[in-house]
């Protein structure tokens, strides 16, 4: 795995752990707790969180699958850099990808055009609001 993907995995994993809701109402999951609950060794989790460790760049597919399964998200979602936590925890991105995949070519072009327009609009709006 490339360093960028390892960094994305580490960041997403840290955020998922920090925002995990425990049954007792507390928020946050330690490496040891994640290890016990997911069946992954705490040392492996520690390695994944330390992108300077060369082993973090080459995790086992089964480890990624266990983590994704524990957090109830697809594996690929763990590897997307800078994904907002609300999207990382939701099914919205998965549903969008599935719809995009299943759309005819002209539908995909429309989705891309709308998404690009929405981003441009949001950026312009934030610039205008920032100038007020």
C-alpha positions in Angstrom: 0.0 0.0 0.0 1.3 3.4 -0.8 2.1 5.9 1.9 -0.8 8.1 1.0 -3.2 5.2 1.4 -1.6 4.2 4.7 -2.0 7.8 5.9 -5.7 7.9 4.8 -6.3 4.6 6.6 -4.6 5.8 9.8 -6.5 9.1 9.8 -9.9 7.4 9.1 -9.2 4.7 11.7 -8.3 7.3 14.3 -11.5 9.3 13.6 -13.6 6.2 13.7 -12.1 5.1 17.0 -12.5 8.6 18.5 -16.1 8.8 17.6 -17.2 5.2 18.4 -20.2 5.1 20.7 -19.8 2.5 23.4 -22.8 0.7 24.9 -22.3 2.5 28.2 -22.8 5.9 26.5 -19.1 6.8 26.4 -17.5 7.9 23.2 -14.1 6.7 22.1 -12.4 3.4 21.5 -8.9 2.5 22.6 -6.6 0.4 20.5 -6.9 -2.4 23.0 -10.8 -2.2 22.9 -10.8 -2.2 19.1 -8.5 -5.2 19.1 -10.8 -7.1 21.4 -14.0 -6.2 19.6 -12.7 -6.7 16.1 -10.4 -9.7 16.6 -7.3 -7.8 15.4 -4.3 -7.6 17.6 -3.7 -4.4 19.4 -0.1 -4.3 18.0 -1.5 -4.6 14.5 -3.8 -1.6 15.1 -0.9 0.3 16.6 1.1 -0.4 13.5 -1.7 0.8 11.2 -1.9 4.0 13.1 1.9 4.6 12.8 2.4 5.5 9.1 6.1 5.8 9.8 6.2 2.0 10.4 6.9 0.3 7.1 4.4 -2.5 8.1 1.6 0.1 8.0 2.1 0.5 4.3 1.4 -3.2 3.7 -1.5 -4.4 5.8 -3.2 -7.7 5.1 -6.4 -7.6 3.2 -8.1 -9.7 5.9 -7.1 -7.0 8.5 -8.7 -4.3 6.4 -11.8 -6.4 5.9 -12.1 -7.1 9.7 -11.8 -3.3 10.5 -14.4 -2.4 7.8 -16.7 -5.1 9.0 -16.4 -3.9 12.6 -17.3 -0.3 11.7 -19.9 -1.6 9.2 -18.4 0.2 6.2 -16.9 -1.0 2.9 -13.1 -1.6 2.9 -12.5 1.0 0.1 -14.1 3.7 2.3 -11.4 3.2 4.9 -8.9 4.3 2.2 -10.5 7.5 1.0 -8.4 10.5 2.2 -10.1 13.5 3.9 -13.6 12.0 3.8 -15.8 13.9 6.3 -16.6 11.8 9.3 -20.4 12.1 8.7 -19.9 10.5 5.2 -17.4 7.9 6.5 -20.0 6.7 9.0 -23.0 6.8 6.6 -24.2 4.7 3.7 -24.6 7.8 1.5 -21.3 7.4 -0.3 -21.8 3.7 -0.9 -25.3 4.4 -2.3 -23.9 7.2 -4.6 -21.2 4.9 -6.0 -23.8 2.1 -6.6 -26.2 4.4 -8.3 -23.3 5.9 -10.4 -22.2 2.4 -11.3 -25.6 1.3 -12.4 -26.5 4.5 -14.3 -26.2 4.6 -18.1 -23.3 6.6 -19.5 -25.4 9.7 -20.1 -26.6 9.5 -16.5 -23.0 9.3 -15.2 -22.1 12.4 -17.2 -25.1 14.2 -15.7 -24.1 13.2 -12.2 -20.6 14.4 -12.7 -21.8 17.7 -14.1 -24.2 18.3 -11.2 -21.5 17.3 -8.6 -19.0 19.7 -10.2 -21.5 22.5 -10.3 -22.5 22.0 -6.6 -18.8 22.2 -5.6 -18.2 25.3 -7.6 -21.4 26.9 -6.1 -20.4 26.0 -2.6 -16.9 27.4 -3.0 -18.2 30.6 -4.5 -20.8 30.9 -1.7 -18.1 30.5 1.0 -15.9 33.1 -0.6 -18.8 35.6 -0.8 -19.8 34.9 2.8 -16.2 35.2 3.9 -16.0 38.7 2.4 -19.0 40.1 4.2 
